[in-house]
Amino acid sequence: MLTYDSVATEPEQLRFYIFLGLVAYGWWLLAIALSVRPPWLDRLVGLPSIYGLHGMLGFLAIYAAYEHSENSYSPSQLARDLGDWGFYGALTVLSYSVFFMSGWLTDRSRLLLSVKRMLEKVFRHQLSVWIHRMNLVIVAMIWLHAHLLLRVNQHLSFMMLFDLYTVVVLGVYAWKKWIAPDTYLTGTVIGNEARGGSTRKVSVAVDGTATKLQPGDSLFLRFEGASAVSKEWHPFSVTDDSQKTLAFTISQHGDYTRRLGRVEPGAVVRLEGPFGRFESIVQSRKPDAPLVLLGMGAGVAPLLSLIAAHHTTRHIHLLWAVRKPEDAYYREEREKYQAASEGRLRVTTNIGRFRRDDLANSLSAEEVEKGEFFIVGPNPAVLANRCLLRCIGVGIRRIHDERLTM
Ligand SMILES: Cc1cc2nc3c(=O)[nH]c(=O)nc-3n(C[C@H](O)[C@H](O)[C@H](O)COP(=O)(O)OP(=O)(O)OC[C@H]3O[C@@H](n4cnc5c(N)ncnc54)[C@H](O)[C@@H]3O)c2cc1C
């Protein structure tokens, strides 16, 4: 904007609306840059914040683009058309993504969640990902739109900067999609067992050591070769603190996860990550604060990983909500940690969700007053449990969560 401002000769009011167009374009580029989920940024603020900002930038850019298109004009018909198609395309993709991908609406309304689940029989997650990628075509249209405008394209310094930003961001995106995966950690499936009614424990021996992996982290997995499952990236959390053999606890509720039973030992896996902030939060809080871990279903995975790392040094209370008694798997592991913890680890298992009274009765006064709470499960359940904890007096700064959908 500063570069354009220094060279442009337009009246101030028109210049302002051109700035809004640049703001929208800049925010779309930034949203694309964030979509590559840089691991260093994840360690700093966490994946949910990265995706939250990614969504907000897309949302706010629409408003800037609307003001720009309503209040500026262009003699070139093609430039006008490209601008209009870009705007309506972005609005359509945004509305679609808010409903199917963000959880902003569906996590807060049961009705909308049921509608989404019904529609997902056709608009499957992978199709949504492709529809979301239409944003790249929209950015290309806006790029061409700017190049066709005489009042913009006559300024060489500005156009060079405009192109440089575009090429850098699209270059980073292309590198991340096609080149970076070759540099990721790889591993081999060494075990794939059923746990409970609809969950699997998939063990992966990594080639080397996952030195950056911390307790509670998650990784995106892709099964390579002529595998029994499609080559999509799906995120799963580690279930213990080993950096050599990674155990994933995977709940089978969708197209992809249901097919995971067909993955044979020996299958090669590529792993992107690790991601997560649970361990850095644990390390940054008082060492005598009890850790209260609240897991729903397979959400217990990262919590067991935290337990593996801290059961001999911290007071820990694991609260685990499962659907059916047979879903309370990992009994051996829990008993092993409890025996080694010398009374520091307490486990409360519940069939069905924890209600307010269950939580109030299970938690000690010290846990409510001083505990650091970690909740992991499906988004609506996490939101509901956050509310319950707030109601019984747990401070918001002591509640941390990981939501198992994006
Ligand atoms: C950080 C993180 C850690 C996770 N850890 C675990 C874990 O340890 N165990 C476990 O069972 N589940 C975990 N999940 C959830 C798991 O990734 C999804 O349930 C799984 O990818 C759904 O795939 P599906 O095709 O079987 O389900 P579908 O029926 O296709 O999708 C169900 C929902 O899952 C979400 N989803 C689908 N595909 C993806 C994807 N590629 N990336 C993100 N979300 C997706 C969508 O919101 C969709 O509405 C985690 C999710 C996140 C974000």
The ligand as an SDF file (V2000), in Angstrom:
LIG
                    3D

 53 58  0  0  0  0  0  0  0  0999 V2000
   -4.9170  -32.1590   15.8620 C   0  0  0  0  0  0  0  0  0  0  0  0
   -5.8180  -33.3570   15.6550 C   0  0  0  0  0  0  0  0  0  0  0  0
   -5.5290  -34.5560   16.2800 C   0  0  0  0  0  0  0  0  0  0  0  0
   -6.3580  -35.6680   16.0980 C   0  0  0  0  0  0  0  0  0  0  0  0
   -6.0790  -36.8420   16.7530 N   0  0  0  0  0  0  0  0  0  0  0  0
   -6.9040  -37.9000   16.5980 C   0  0  0  0  0  0  0  0  0  0  0  0
   -6.6450  -39.1290   17.2830 C   0  0  0  0  0  0  0  0  0  0  0  0
   -5.6640  -39.2860   18.0100 O   0  0  0  0  0  0  0  0  0  0  0  0
   -7.5170  -40.1560   17.0890 N   0  0  0  0  0  0  0  0  0  0  0  0
   -8.6300  -40.0320   16.2860 C   0  0  0  0  0  0  0  0  0  0  0  0
   -9.3710  -40.9930   16.1600 O   0  0  0  0  0  0  0  0  0  0  0  0
   -8.8910  -38.8830   15.6380 N   0  0  0  0  0  0  0  0  0  0  0  0
   -8.0560  -37.8240   15.7510 C   0  0  0  0  0  0  0  0  0  0  0  0
   -8.3290  -36.6680   15.0870 N   0  0  0  0  0  0  0  0  0  0  0  0
   -9.5110  -36.6220   14.2090 C   0  0  0  0  0  0  0  0  0  0  0  0
   -9.2150  -37.3230   12.8930 C   0  0  0  0  0  0  0  0  0  0  0  0
   -8.1790  -36.6700   12.1950 O   0  0  0  0  0  0  0  0  0  0  0  0
  -10.4770  -37.2910   12.0170 C   0  0  0  0  0  0  0  0  0  0  0  0
  -11.5170  -37.8660   12.7540 O   0  0  0  0  0  0  0  0  0  0  0  0
  -10.2830  -38.1300   10.7750 C   0  0  0  0  0  0  0  0  0  0  0  0
   -9.3140  -37.5230    9.9500 O   0  0  0  0  0  0  0  0  0  0  0  0
  -11.6250  -38.2400   10.0670 C   0  0  0  0  0  0  0  0  0  0  0  0
  -11.4640  -38.9750    8.8880 O   0  0  0  0  0  0  0  0  0  0  0  0
  -12.6590  -39.8230    8.2430 P   0  0  0  0  0  0  0  0  0  0  0  0
  -12.5000  -39.8060    6.7900 O   0  0  0  0  0  0  0  0  0  0  0  0
  -12.6730  -41.1650    8.8420 O   0  0  0  0  0  0  0  0  0  0  0  0
  -13.9680  -39.1180    8.6870 O   0  0  0  0  0  0  0  0  0  0  0  0
  -15.0230  -38.2860    7.8460 P   0  0  0  0  0  0  0  0  0  0  0  0
  -16.3650  -38.8630    8.1110 O   0  0  0  0  0  0  0  0  0  0  0  0
  -14.6150  -38.1230    6.4160 O   0  0  0  0  0  0  0  0  0  0  0  0
  -14.9100  -36.8900    8.5480 O   0  0  0  0  0  0  0  0  0  0  0  0
  -15.4510  -36.6480    9.8010 C   0  0  0  0  0  0  0  0  0  0  0  0
  -15.0150  -35.2520   10.1850 C   0  0  0  0  0  0  0  0  0  0  0  0
  -13.6140  -35.2920   10.4340 O   0  0  0  0  0  0  0  0  0  0  0  0
  -12.9920  -34.1320    9.8850 C   0  0  0  0  0  0  0  0  0  0  0  0
  -11.9130  -34.5500    8.9720 N   0  0  0  0  0  0  0  0  0  0  0  0
  -12.0060  -35.4290    7.9550 C   0  0  0  0  0  0  0  0  0  0  0  0
  -10.8420  -35.5530    7.3330 N   0  0  0  0  0  0  0  0  0  0  0  0
   -9.9920  -34.7200    7.9790 C   0  0  0  0  0  0  0  0  0  0  0  0
   -8.6260  -34.3780    7.7900 C   0  0  0  0  0  0  0  0  0  0  0  0
   -7.8990  -34.8980    6.8040 N   0  0  0  0  0  0  0  0  0  0  0  0
   -8.0790  -33.4620    8.6150 N   0  0  0  0  0  0  0  0  0  0  0  0
   -8.8100  -32.8970    9.5840 C   0  0  0  0  0  0  0  0  0  0  0  0
  -10.1040  -33.1660    9.8220 N   0  0  0  0  0  0  0  0  0  0  0  0
  -10.6760  -34.0730    9.0240 C   0  0  0  0  0  0  0  0  0  0  0  0
  -14.0380  -33.3190    9.1860 C   0  0  0  0  0  0  0  0  0  0  0  0
  -14.3970  -32.2100    9.9970 O   0  0  0  0  0  0  0  0  0  0  0  0
  -15.2160  -34.2390    9.0600 C   0  0  0  0  0  0  0  0  0  0  0  0
  -16.4070  -33.5450    9.2340 O   0  0  0  0  0  0  0  0  0  0  0  0
   -7.5020  -35.5540   15.2440 C   0  0  0  0  0  0  0  0  0  0  0  0
   -7.7860  -34.3530   14.6170 C   0  0  0  0  0  0  0  0  0  0  0  0
   -6.9670  -33.2610   14.8160 C   0  0  0  0  0  0  0  0  0  0  0  0
   -7.3070  -31.9760   14.1310 C   0  0  0  0  0  0  0  0  0  0  0  0
  1  2  1  0
  2  3  1  0
  2 52  2  0
  3  4  2  0
  4  5  1  0
  4 50  1  0
  5  6  2  0
  6  7  1  0
  6 13  1  0
  7  8  2  0
  7  9  1  0
  9 10  1  0
 10 11  2  0
 10 12  1  0
 12 13  2  0
 13 14  1  0
 14 15  1  0
 14 50  1  0
 15 16  1  0
 16 17  1  0
 16 18  1  0
 18 19  1  0
 18 20  1  0
 20 21  1  0
 20 22  1  0
 22 23  1  0
 23 24  1  0
 24 25  2  0
 24 26  1  0
 24 27  1  0
 27 28  1  0
 28 29  2  0
 28 30  1  0
 28 31  1  0
 31 32  1  0
 32 33  1  0
 33 34  1  0
 33 48  1  0
 34 35  1  0
 35 36  1  0
 35 46  1  0
 36 37  1  0
 36 45  1  0
 37 38  2  0
 38 39  1  0
 39 40  1  0
 39 45  2  0
 40 41  1  0
 40 42  2  0
 42 43  1  0
 43 44  2  0
 44 45  1  0
 46 47  1  0
 46 48  1  0
 48 49  1  0
 50 51  2  0
 51 52  1  0
 52 53  1  0
M  END
$$$$
